[in-house]
C-alpha cells in the first residue's frame, strides 16, 4: 500500500491506459475513498457523487450495515457453487420474493446476465407454455434501449458504436418506438409467435426518458390480453431510485410494491441488479411466478457465483436499508426539489434547454449537438467545482446521487450545478 499511495493520479491513469482494455472513457478523476454521498480522490479532494455508479450505490458509499453483512459472511463462507446447498441462499430467496411479491427468484451476478436470463426464460415459456414453434419466438424491445452489452443484447441495440464489428447478431427481436402504445399493439398482434415485451420503465442510458403516465399500464394490459410476457428491466430504475421501490410502481407512495395499488404494474418477469447490493458486491436477480419460472430445470441455466452466500447476505442488508431509511420517499421528495430548481434556472438559460426525470434519476439537455464536447466540458468543470457527473449521448448530463442525500446537501449540489452552467452561458 505504501508504494501505491505514492503513485500520482496521472501515473494511475497511465497504468489503466497501458494495461487495461480501452472500453471506457472515464473523467480524469482517480478516486480512493467513499462515504455516503461523498467520494475523495487520491489527493484528498472531496466530491459529491452525482452518478452513484450508474445507480448501484443508492444506499450511499460503504454503508456500514451492508459492508458489515459482507465482512461477516466473507469470514464464514464465501462460495460453495450451486452443487451444494448453503445456509444463506434459501433465506435470501424467501426474503427477496416476499419483498417484491413473486413466487421465485433466479439469482445471478450482473445486470446483463440477468437480462440474458430473462430472455431465456421468456423463450422457454413461449415454447413450452404458449405453444410457439421452437426457434420461432420473438421478443419486442424498444428503440434506444440499453439492457447491457452482451452479443445477444446488442443484437437489438440502436447504438452502432456498441454493435459495429461485433456481429453476426442474434435473431428473434422486433424493435418499436419507446412510449408508443399503438406501435406495441401492432407488433404484439402481428404474429402468434410473440413471447414477450422487454422494456425499461424509464430509459436511463438513452437520456432519462420518462414515458407517458399510462404507458406501462397499457403495455401490461396489451401483453396480458395477448398472452405475452411483460418483462421490466429495473436494473437501473429499481430499488427506490425513481421515488418508489420500482419504477413500475408508478405513483405509489408505499415503500414496497403492491398489487392493490392502482398505479402498480405487475411485471411477469422483473429484472434487478445494481442497487440490490448497494454497490458492495455484484448481485442481480430475475423474479417471476411459478407458472413462468418453473420452465427452468436443472442444468438448463446457472452461474458458479449466482446466489453465493456473500451475495445473499449483502442483498438482504441492502434491501433492509432501503426500507429502514425510507429511501423511496427521500428520492421522491428530493427529486421534486431538484427539478423545480433546475427548471426555474432553465427558463432564462441558453446552455441548458430541458430537465427531465423522476425521483433522483434526472438529466439535463445541453444546448448543443450530440457530437459536441460541451456536456463533457461542463462535467469536467463540475468536477473542478466538487461534483461528479457524466454525459450520456453527447449532449445530455445524467444526475443520479445516492438516495441517502439530505435536502441541505441536494440544494448545495443544485447551487454547484447552476453556477457551473452559468460559466457556459453564451
C-alpha positions in Angstrom: 0.0 0.0 0.0 2.9 2.4 0.8 4.0 2.1 -2.9 0.5 2.6 -4.3 0.0 5.7 -2.1 3.0 7.4 -3.8 1.7 6.9 -7.3 0.4 10.2 -8.8 -3.1 10.5 -10.3 -1.5 10.9 -13.8 0.5 7.7 -13.4 -2.5 5.8 -12.1 -4.5 6.8 -15.2 -1.5 5.9 -17.4 -1.4 2.4 -15.8 -5.0 1.8 -16.8 -4.4 3.2 -20.2 -1.4 0.9 -20.8 -2.6 -2.4 -19.1 -6.4 -2.2 -19.3 -8.7 -2.6 -22.3 -10.0 0.8 -23.6 -13.6 0.0 -23.2 -14.4 3.1 -21.0 -13.7 6.8 -21.2 -13.7 8.0 -17.6 -13.4 11.5 -16.4 -9.8 12.0 -15.3 -10.5 11.7 -11.6 -8.8 9.0 -9.5 -11.0 8.0 -6.5 -9.8 6.0 -3.5 -12.5 6.5 -0.8 -16.2 6.9 -0.5 -18.7 7.5 2.3 -22.4 8.3 2.0 -22.9 10.8 -0.8 -19.2 11.7 -1.0 -16.1 10.4 -2.7 -12.5 11.5 -2.3 -9.7 11.4 -4.9 -6.1 10.3 -4.2 -5.1 13.9 -3.5 -7.8 14.2 -0.8 -10.2 16.4 -2.8 -13.9 15.8 -1.8 -16.7 15.5 -4.3 -20.4 14.9 -4.3 -21.1 11.7 -6.3 -23.9 12.5 -8.7 -23.7 9.2 -10.7 -23.9 6.6 -7.9 -22.0 4.1 -10.1 -24.9 4.3 -12.6 -27.4 3.9 -9.7 -25.7 1.0 -8.0 -24.8 3.0 -4.9 -28.4 4.1 -4.0 -27.7 3.4 -0.3 -24.6 5.5 -0.3 -20.9 4.6 -0.4 -19.7 2.0 2.1 -23.0 1.8 4.1 -22.0 0.3 7.4 -24.9 -2.2 7.5 -24.1 -3.5 4.0 -20.4 -3.6 4.5 -20.8 -5.3 7.9 -23.0 -8.0 6.4 -20.4 -8.6 3.6 -17.5 -8.8 6.1 -19.3 -11.1 8.5 -20.4 -13.5 5.8 -17.0 -13.4 4.0 -15.3 -14.5 7.2 -17.6 -17.6 7.4 -18.3 -18.9 3.9 -17.9 -17.2 0.5 -18.7 -19.7 -2.2 -20.0 -23.3 -2.5 -21.3 -23.2 -6.1 -24.8 -24.5 -6.6 -23.5 -28.1 -6.4 -24.5 -27.9 -2.7 -26.9 -26.1 -0.6 -25.8 -23.3 1.7 -27.4 -21.7 4.8 -27.9 -18.3 3.2 -29.5 -18.8 -0.2 -32.9 -20.1 0.8 -33.2 -17.4 3.4 -32.4 -14.8 0.8 -34.7 -16.3 -1.8 -37.6 -16.2 0.7 -36.7 -12.6 1.7 -36.4 -11.2 -1.8 -39.5 -12.9 -3.3 -41.6 -11.6 -0.3 -40.1 -8.2 -0.7 -41.1 -7.8 -4.3 -44.1 -10.1 -4.4 -43.1 -13.0 -6.6 -43.1 -16.8 -6.2 -39.5 -17.4 -7.2 -36.1 -15.8 -7.9 -33.2 -16.9 -10.1 -30.1 -15.3 -8.7 -27.3 -14.0 -11.0 -24.4 -11.6 -10.7 -24.7 -8.7 -13.2 -27.4 -6.8 -14.9 -26.6 -8.1 -18.3 -26.6 -11.6 -17.0 -30.0 -11.1 -15.5 -31.3 -9.7 -18.8 -30.0 -12.7 -20.7 -31.6 -15.0 -18.1 -35.0 -13.3 -18.5 -34.7 -13.7 -22.3 -34.0 -17.4 -22.0 -36.9 -17.9 -19.5 -39.3 -16.0 -21.8 -38.4 -18.0 -24.8 -38.6 -21.3 -23.0 -42.0 -20.3 -21.6 -43.2 -19.5 -25.1 -42.2 -22.9 -26.4 -43.4 -25.0 -23.5 -46.5 -23.0 -22.3 -47.7 -20.8 -25.1 -47.1 -23.3 -27.8 -44.8 -21.3 -30.1 -42.9 -23.5 -32.5 -39.3 -24.0 -31.5 -36.9 -21.3 -32.7 -39.8 -19.1 -33.8 -40.3 -17.0 -30.6 -40.0 -13.2 -31.0 -39.4 -10.6 -28.2 -40.4 -7.0 -28.7 -37.9 -4.3 -27.5 -37.8 -0.6 -27.7 -35.6 1.7 -29.8 -32.7 3.4 -28.0 -32.8 0.7 -25.3 -29.9 -0.2 -23.0 -30.0 -3.6 -21.5 -26.3 -4.4 -21.5 -23.6 -5.2 -24.0 -23.6 -9.0 -24.5 -23.8 -10.3 -28.0 -27.5 -11.1 -27.8 -28.4 -7.8 -26.2 -26.5 -5.6 -28.7 -28.3 -7.6 -31.4 -31.3 -5.4 -30.6 -29.5 -2.2 -29.8 -29.6 1.1 -31.8 -26.1 2.1 -30.6 -23.9 1.5 -33.6 -20.8 2.1 -31.5 -21.8 -0.9 -29.4 -22.7 -3.0 -32.5 -20.1 -2.3 -35.2 -17.8 -5.3 -35.9 -19.4 -7.5 -33.2 -21.7 -9.5 -35.4 -23.2 -11.8 -36.5 -26.1 -11.0 -34.3 -29.0 -13.0 -32.6 -32.3 -13.1 -34.4 -35.8 -13.0 -32.8 -36.3 -9.4 -31.8 -38.7 -6.7 -33.0 -37.8 -3.1 -32.3 -40.5 -0.5 -31.9 -40.5 3.2 -30.7 -40.5 3.8 -27.0 -43.6 5.1 -25.3 -45.7 4.3 -28.4 -48.6 2.1 -27.4 -50.0 1.9 -30.9 -46.7 0.5 -32.2 -46.7 -2.0 -29.4 -50.2 -3.2 -30.2 -49.3 -3.5 -33.8 -46.2 -5.6 -33.0 -48.0 -7.8 -30.5 -50.9 -8.6 -32.8 -48.6 -9.1 -35.9 -47.7 -12.7 -35.1 -48.7 -15.6 -32.8 -45.0 -16.1 -32.0 -44.6 -13.0 -29.8 -43.2 -14.3 -26.5 -42.5 -11.1 -24.5 -42.1 -7.4 -24.3 -38.8 -6.2 -22.7 -38.8 -2.6 -21.6 -37.1 -0.1 -19.3 -39.8 1.7 -17.3 -37.5 4.8 -17.8 -34.8 4.8 -20.4 -31.8 5.9 -18.4 -28.8 5.4 -20.7 -30.8 7.0 -23.6 -31.0 10.2 -21.6 -33.6 9.6 -18.8 -36.7 9.4 -21.0 -39.8 9.1 -18.8 -42.8 7.6 -20.7 -46.4 8.8 -20.6 -48.1 8.2 -17.3 -50.3 5.4 -18.5 -47.8 3.8 -20.9 -46.7 0.9 -18.7 -50.2 0.1 -17.5 -51.5 0.0 -21.1 -48.5 -2.1 -22.2 -49.1 -4.6 -19.5 -52.7 -4.9 -20.4 -51.9 -5.5 -24.0 -49.4 -8.2 -23.0 -52.0 -9.9 -20.7 -54.7 -9.8 -23.4 -52.4 -11.4 -26.0 -50.6 -13.9 -23.7 -47.3 -12.1 -24.0 -44.9 -11.7 -21.0 -44.3 -8.2 -19.7 -40.6 -8.0 -18.8 -39.5 -5.0 -16.8 -35.7 -4.2 -16.8 -35.3 -2.3 -13.5 -31.6 -2.8 -13.2 -31.1 1.0 -13.1 -34.6 2.3 -12.2 -35.3 -0.2 -9.4 -34.5 -0.1 -5.6 -36.1 3.3 -4.8 -34.2 5.3 -7.5 -37.3 6.9 -9.0 -39.2 7.6 -5.8 -40.9 4.3 -5.4 -39.4 0.8 -4.8 -39.7 0.1 -8.5 -40.4 2.4 -11.4 -43.4 0.2 -12.4 -44.9 1.2 -9.0 -46.0 4.4 -10.8 -47.1 6.9 -8.3 -47.4 4.6 -5.3 -46.4 6.2 -2.1 -45.9 2.9 -0.2 -42.4 1.6 0.4 -43.0 -1.8 -1.2 -44.7 -2.8 -4.4 -48.3 -4.0 -4.0 -50.8 -5.3 -6.5 -53.5 -3.5 -4.6 -52.1 -0.1 -5.6 -53.9 1.2 -8.7 -50.8 2.6 -10.3 -48.6 -0.5 -9.8 -47.9 -2.6 -12.9 -47.0 -6.2 -12.0 -44.3 -7.5 -14.4 -44.5 -11.1 -15.5 -40.7 -11.1 -15.2 -38.8 -8.5 -13.1 -35.0 -7.9 -13.7 -33.0 -6.3 -10.8 -29.3 -5.6 -10.3 -27.0 -2.7 -9.3 -28.5 -1.3 -6.1 -29.9 -4.6 -4.9 -26.4 -4.9 -3.4 -25.9 -1.2 -2.6 -22.8 -1.3 -4.8 -20.9 -3.5 -2.4 -20.9 -6.8 -4.5 -22.1 -8.0 -7.9 -25.7 -9.2 -7.4 -28.6 -9.4 -9.8 -31.9 -11.2 -9.8 -34.7 -12.3 -12.1 -38.1 -12.7 -10.4 -41.3 -14.4 -11.7 -44.2 -16.6 -10.5 -44.2 -20.3 -10.7 -46.1 -20.6 -13.9 -43.2 -18.9 -15.7 -40.1 -19.7 -13.6 -40.8 -23.5 -13.4 -39.9 -23.9 -17.0 -36.3 -23.8 -15.9 -35.0 -27.3 -15.0 -31.6 -28.5 -13.6 -28.7 -28.0 -16.0 -30.6 -25.5 -18.2 -29.2 -22.3 -16.7 -26.8 -21.3 -14.0 -23.8 -19.5 -12.6 -21.0 -20.6 -10.3 -21.3 -17.3 -8.3 -25.0 -16.7 -8.7 -26.7 -16.9 -5.3 -23.5 -17.3 -3.3 -23.6 -16.7 0.4 -21.9 -13.3 0.4 -24.3 -12.0 -2.3 -27.3 -13.3 -0.4 -26.2 -11.6 2.9 -25.3 -8.3 1.1 -28.6 -8.1 -0.8 -30.7 -8.6 2.3 -28.8 -5.9 4.1 -29.0 -3.6 1.2 -32.8 -4.0 0.9 -33.2 -3.6 4.6 -31.5 -0.2 4.3 -34.0 0.9 1.6 -36.9 0.2 3.9 -35.4 1.3 7.2 -34.2 4.6 5.8 -37.2 5.4 3.7 -35.1 5.9 0.6 -38.1 5.8 -1.8 -39.7 8.7 0.0 -36.5 10.7 0.1 -35.8 10.2 -3.6 -39.4 11.3 -4.4 -39.1 14.5 -2.2 -35.6 15.5 -3.3 -36.2 14.7 -7.0 -39.1 17.2 -6.9 -36.8 19.9 -5.4 -34.1 19.2 -8.0 -36.4 19.5 -11.0 -38.1 22.6 -9.6 -34.8 24.4 -9.0 -33.3 23.4 -12.4 -36.5 24.2 -14.3 -36.5 27.7 -12.7 -33.0 28.3 -13.9 -33.5 26.9 -17.4 -36.3 29.5 -18.1 -33.5 32.0 -18.7 -30.7 29.7 -19.7 -29.1 29.5 -23.2 -26.9 26.5 -22.3 -29.5 24.1 -20.8 -32.8 23.6 -22.5 -34.6 20.9 -20.5 -34.6 18.9 -17.3 -36.5 15.7 -17.0 -36.6 12.6 -14.8 -38.4 11.0 -11.9 -37.2 10.7 -8.3 -33.5 11.1 -8.2 -32.9 9.9 -11.7 -32.7 13.1 -13.8 -31.0 14.6 -16.8 -30.4 18.0 -18.3 -30.2 18.5 -22.0 -27.4 20.8 -23.1 -28.0 23.2 -26.0 -25.5 21.7 -28.4 -25.2 18.7 -30.7 -24.6 15.1 -29.7 -21.2 15.3 -31.4 -20.1 18.4 -29.4 -17.9 18.2 -26.3 -19.9 20.8 -24.4 -21.5 18.4 -22.0 -18.1 16.7 -21.4 -16.5 20.1 -20.7 -19.4 21.0 -18.3 -18.8 17.7 -16.4 -15.1 18.5 -16.2 -15.9 21.9 -14.7 -18.4 20.3 -12.3 -15.6 18.0 -11.1 -13.4 21.1 -10.5 -16.3 22.5 -8.5 -16.7 19.4 -6.4 -19.4 17.4 -8.1 -19.1 14.3 -10.3 -21.4 13.6 -13.2 -21.1 12.1 -16.7 -22.6 12.8 -20.1 -24.7 10.3 -21.9 -25.4 10.6 -25.6 -23.2 13.5 -26.1 -25.4 16.5 -25.1 -27.2 15.0 -22.1 -25.9 15.0 -18.5 -27.4 12.4 -16.1 -27.7 13.3 -12.4 -28.3 10.4 -10.0 -26.9 10.9 -6.5 -27.1 8.4 -3.6 -30.6 8.3 -2.2 -29.3 9.0 1.4 -28.7 12.6 0.4 -30.2 15.3 2.6 -32.1 18.3 1.3 -29.4 20.6 2.5 -26.8 18.6 0.5 -29.0 18.5 -2.5 -29.5 22.2 -2.5 -25.8 22.7 -2.2 -25.4 20.4 -5.3 -28.0 22.4 -7.2 -26.1 25.5 -6.5 -22.9 24.0 -7.8 -24.7 22.8 -11.0 -26.3 26.1 -11.7 -23.2 28.1 -11.0 -21.2 25.8 -13.3 -23.8 26.1 -16.1 -23.6 29.9 -15.8 -19.9 29.6 -16.7 -21.0 28.2 -20.1 -23.8 30.6 -20.9 -23.4 32.2 -24.3 
